[in-house]
Amino acid sequence: MNSRFQLFVLLGIFVLLLTTAQAQTKGIFADFTTSAGDFTIDLDFVRAPRTVANFIRLVEGSHSWMHPIDGSVATKPWYTNSALYRFQYTLAEVGATNPLALHGGLFRTDDGYSGQPGYTFLDEALNGLSHSIGTIAMVSSDGPHSNAAEFMLLLDDGAAYWDGQQTVFGHVSDGFPVVQTIANGGHDSGFLHSPASIQSITIRRVGAAAESYDSNHPDLPSVYNDGCRVDILSGNQAQYVYIKAPHSQTWMAHTDDLLKPQWTLFSMGFNGTAEEVDGSTPFSTAHEGWRSHFFHGTRVEYPVFSAIPLEDMAGITFAAQWSDGNIYQYWLNLSAGTGFWQNVTTTGQVVKIHDPYSMVAETRGANSTHFNFMDTYGNVFDYVLGFEAHGMTSGRYYLELRSGWGEFLGAEWGACEYAPWAPTVNSKPASLLATTQRRQFPKTGVVAKRGIRWFPPPID
């Protein structure tokens, strides 16, 4: 072979290897230092920009969050001194546990690892990234758009369990054996006997695109100290007075002893309107009530508030596509606690909902709405509907179905659609079947199983 040609080939190979190496080292990386060893996450800021921005803000403490114990506003690294503390698993045929995902990122409280930063944000669950082995995903334990700080590291392929529910936003690029070792420690029902403490996380940017990426994402919420006052009323009565800012959630923290405080946090609810709303909470100053009273307020403002405006509705109808391919539609009279549901794909029997004492219709988060009701056959539906933008009527749902005795019958998630409904006697609006977007998700297994295992047919 001609020596000049050989040199050309060698130079080409060198350039190719150099280019490949540079491509592999460019990006935004999160270097974890834990009590069990170190590992690195390659953050996908292109396909999960909002989620990566939230993660970086919590890692660096560059934006405020609400302390889950005393409600104070903090701006310090959230994840430092949290832990990788439990894993979810499936059961092997021999009865041993098969670790599926390692969880971490919650704040340590008196109840264990349970604290969140006081807000939720819009997820990116349909970004095309799958829960494959080695990926990192936000934990959405309360339906669409309920993610905040908790994350999971996939120890096995979890696509069938969480794709379409949670946001994948990166993968372990180095040190995956450390993650596996942590999950293989002793445990009690998945809770590790020796959680791995997260001592620090360092964000490392390599390359022009990574350097120019801005973690000040406009969709993420902001947390502020909030003003409040206490009015002394007649007798032993008083009231805590506050103002709900537009598109916000308001919190109150109370203790009766500043020297040895034991704070209790109360959510004063959401304000989904564009106007300020006055609010007050009464309490007693008698000896059987709180003897001393120390308060402070916190508010969370949401740039995107897309929960269903229930305050404007006497009734609502919504449709949800299940994994069996059918679309089920529900008509709820919110004031009477009644309604009905029907399989509108097969034009099935209309089933009555009669739950006047315990029907729930509430704003669960800035971007999600919660419905809980029971039909006349004892099926208890627990739906959370989430929407990505203000005014949207199509979105995603999560459902858990139980019997009237509390037996878990299964879970579903997928596409949904809603519309206002003005309930009258024997009234029913047109089916939402034509407008409900169909999406197909894989069936699931033991963890977060998709599919209703047993659904008793209505009896005429």
N, C-alpha and C positions, 0 to 999 in steps of 0.2 A: 504494500500500500504506500502511496506517495506520502513522504514525511510531512509535506505541507498540508495535505488533506487530513492526516492523522492529528496534526496540531489543531486544525480547524474543528474537528470532531470533539477533541478534548476540551477546547475552549467552549464549545456549544454546551457540552455536558456540564461544565463548571458553572456557566451562566444559568442553565436550567436549575441546577441544584441550589444555587445561590438565591434565585428568584423564588423557588419553592420554600426554602427555609425562611426567607423574609416574609412570604405570605403567611406561613404558619405562625410567625411570631408577632404579626401585627394584630391589633385589637385592643379591647379593654379587658383586663384580667383582674380577678379578685383573689389575692393570695391569703389563704386562711392559715393562721397559726393556732393550733388547738393543743390541749393537754395530751392528746393521743398521737400527734404528728401533724404534718403540714400537707396541704393540697391546694390546687389552683383551679379556679373556675374561669372559663372563657365566656364572657358575657355577650349575648347576641343583641347588640344595641340597634341593629338594622331592623330585625323582625319583631323585636319586643322593646321599642324605644321608651315607652311609658314605664314599663315594669323595671327595666334596667335603671332608669332615672330614679325611681323610688328607692331601689336597692342601694344605689350609690349615695343618695341623700342620707339614708339611715346608717350606712357604713361610716360615712365621714362626719355625720352630725352637722351637716351644712344647712339643714332646715329644721324647724321646730317640730316637736311631737309632744303628745300628752303623756305624762308619767302615769302608768296604769295603777299605781298605788295611791298617790296623793293628788293626782289631777294637775300637778304643776306643769308648766311649759318648759321643756328642756331642749337644748341644742348641743348634744354631745353624741358620740358614736353609740347607736342603739345596740348593736350586736355584741359589743365588747362585754365579756363576762356572762353572756347568755350561753347556751349549750346545744349540742346535738344530743337529744335526750330520749328519743323513742323511735321505733320503727313500726311500719305497717307490714303485714305479712299475709300470705295465704297458707293454707294447711296442706302439707305434703301427705301422700297416701299413708305413710307410716305414722302420721300424727305429729311429726316434727314441724316447726315453723319454717317457712321459706321467706326470708326477708325480702320485701318488695321496695320499700322507700324509707330512708332515714330522715327524720324530721329535726328541724332546729330553728332558732331565731326568735323564740318567745322569751319574754321577760320573766325572770324568776320572782314569784310572789309567794305569799304564805300558803297558797293552794297548789304550789308547784309551778311548773312552767305554763303560764296561762295568759300573761299580759301582752296586750297589743298596743300600738302607738296612738290609739284614740281616733283613728280614721280608717276608712277603706278607700279604694280607688278603682277606676275602670280597668277591668282585666283585658287581656289580649289573647283569649283562649282559642281563637280561630285564626291564629297567625301562621298555621301550617307546620309548626314544630310539634313533634310527637314526644310522648313520655318514654323515650327509649333508655336503655341502660346507660348510666353515667350522666344523664341530663339533670338540670336543676329546674324546679318549677315552684311557683307560688302555691300555697295551700289555700284553697277557697272552700272553707268548711261550712259556709252558710249560703250557698247558692251563687249565682252570677254576681260578679263585681264585689265580692266580699273579701278579697285578698288585702293584706296589709303588710305584715312583716314576716310571718312564718313561711318557711320554705321547706321543700323536700328534695333529697338527692336520690335519684332512682338507682336501686341496686339490681334491678331486673327490668324487663320490658313491662311497662305499666300502661301502654297505650290503650288496652282494653278496659282499663279501670278509670282513667282520668282524661283521655283526649276529649276535647270539646267542653270540659269543665274548668280546667285550670290552665294557667299560662306557663309554658316552657320558655325560659329566657337565657339558656346557656348550657354548657356541659363541662364536666371535669376534664381538664386538659392535662393535668399532672397530679399524681398522688392518689389515684383512685383506690389502690390497696389500703390506704389509711382509712378511707371511708368504709370499705368493707370490713376492716378489722373492728372499727367502732361498733358497727351493727351486729357483729358476731359475738359481742360480749354477753354476759349474763343479763337476763331480763325477767320481768314479771308482766305477762300479757303485753309485751312489746315495750314496756318502759324499762330503760336500761338501769341496771344496778349502779353503774359508774358512768354517768353522762360525761361526754367529752366537752370540757369547757372551751368556749371560743375566746381565746386570749386577745386576738386582734385580727382584723381584716384590712389589708392594704389594697387600694385600687391603683392599678398600674396601666397607664395608657401608652400604647406603642403604635406609631404611625400617624400620618396627618389626619385621617378620618377619625381616629380615636381621640386625638388631641382636640379636634374641633367639635366633638360631640358635646352638647349642652345638656346637663342634667336638670336644668331649670325647666322642666316640662310644663307647659301651660295648663294641662288637664289635672295636675296633682293638687290636692287640697293643702290649705295652710292652717296652722294652729296658733291661736292667740290667747293671751290673758284677757279676761272679760270682766267688765264692770258689773256690780250688783249692789243691792241695798236690802236692808231688813226694816220692815215697818212694824211697829208695836201697835197692836189693835186693842180692843177692849178686853178686859178680863185677863185670861192667861193665853190669849191668842196673839200670834204674830204671823208675818208672811215674808217669804224670801221673794224679792222682786227682781226681774231680769228682762232683758230685751233680746229677742231672737233676731239676729241679723239675717238679711236675705240669703237664701240658698245656704243654709248652715245647720249645724247641730250644736246645741247648747248643753254644757255640763255644769253641775254644781258639786263642789266638794265640801264636806262638813266634818268637823271633829268637835268634841266637847272638852279637849285638853290639849293645849299647845305645847306643854312641857313633855308630855308623852303621847303625842298624837296618834290616833288610830282613825285614819281618814276613811270616809265612805263616799263613793262616787255615785251620783245620780244623773241620768240623762234626762234633760228637760225636753227632749224631743227635737224634731226637725222642723225647719221652716223652708218649704219648697217654693215660696212665693218670692217676688222681686221687691217686696216691701218689708219693713221692720214689723215685728209682731211682739206686743207686750205679753208678758207671762208672769205668773206668781204661783207660789206653792205655800199653803198654810202649814203652820206647825204650832205645837203647844209649848208654853214656857213653864207649865206646871211641873211639880216634882216628878210626876210619873212620865213626863216628857223629857226632852233634852234640857239639862240644867244650865249648861254653858253652851254657847253657840259661836263657832268660828267658821266662816264661809269664805270660799273664793270661787270665781267662775272661770270657765274656759270655753272658747268657741272654736269650732272647726268650720271654715268656709270652703265651699266646693265650687270650683269654676264651672263644672258640669253637674247640674242637678236634674236627673232624668227619671226619678221615681214617679209612679203614676199619681197624678193629683187627686187623691181620693176625696179631699175636702170639697171638690166640685161635683161629686157624683152621688146620686141616689142609688145607682146600681152599676154593675160592670159585667161585661161578658168577655171571656178570653178562651182561646183555643190553644191546645198543646199537642204536638205530634209525639207519639210514643214509639218505642222501638219495634212494635208490631206493625208499624206502617199506618196505623189508624190515627185520626185526629179526634180528640175528645174536646168538646166545648162545654163551658160552664156559664150559667147565668146566675149572678148573685144579687139579691136584693139586700144591700148593705145595711139598711135601717131595720129591716124586719128579721134578718138572719135566715132568710129562706131563699129558695131558688131551685135549680134543677141542672142536670148534666145529661149529655147524650154523645154517643159515638156517631159523629156526623159523616164519617166516611162510609159506613154501612147503613146509615139511617137507623141506628138501633133504638131500643126503647128509651123513652125519656124517664130519668130517675129523679125523684124529688130530693131536694136538700132541705132539711128542716132542723136548723141549729140556732134557734133564736137566743139562746143563753150564752153560747160560747164561740160563735163564729168570730174569727179574727180577720181583720183587714187593716193592715198597718204599714207605714213606711219603715222598712227594715234597714235601709241605708240610703245614701243620697242617690243611688242608681238602682235600687231594688225595692220591691214591694212584696209583702208576705200575706198569704191567705191560708187560713186553716178552717176547715168545715167538715161536717159529717153528714152523709146522706142517710136516707131512711133504712138502708140495709146495714148500717153500722160501719161503713167504710170511711175512714178519716183521711182526708186529703191535706197534705201540708206542702203548699206550693210557694216558691220564691221566683218572681218574675223580674228579670233585669233588662235594662235598656241603655244603649250607649250614648244617646243624645237627647236633649230636652225636646219633647214633642213627638218622639218616635213611638210608634204603636206596635212595631215588630221587634222582637228581641229573642232572649233565651230564657229557659226556665230550668228549675230543679224541683223534683217532686219526691217526697217520701210518703208511701201509702201504708197505713196501719189499720188493723181491725179495731173495733170499739173496745176490745180487751187489751189493746196495746201491742199486739203481735205485729212485728215488722213484716210487711208483705212484699217490699221491694222498692226500688228507686228508678226514676226515669229522668232524663234530661234531653234537651234539644231545642227546637224552634217554637216560638209562641207568638201570638198576636192578641191584641185586646181592643175593645171599643167601649165607650160609655153606653149604658143601658138605662132607659127610663121604665122601671118595672110597673106594670099594671096587671090586672087580673087576666090570667091565661095569655099574657103577652110573651112573644119570643121574637127577637130580631133575626135577620137573615144569618145563615151560617157563615163563619169566617173561613170555611174550608178553602175557598178559592184564593184567599190572600195569604194564608199561612204558608210560609216558606218551608219547603221540605229539605231536611238535611239528614244524612245517614251517618250514624256513629256505630262503631263496633260494639258488639255485646261484651258484657263484663263478667268478672268472676266474683269471688267472695268479698273483696274490698270494694266498697262503693258500687255494689252490683247494680247494673242497669237491666231493667226488665222486672215486671211484676210476676212474682212466683205463683201467686194464687189470688185470683180476683173473682169472687163469687158472682155469678150472673144474677141480674135482678129476677125476682120471682113475681110473676103476674098475680 
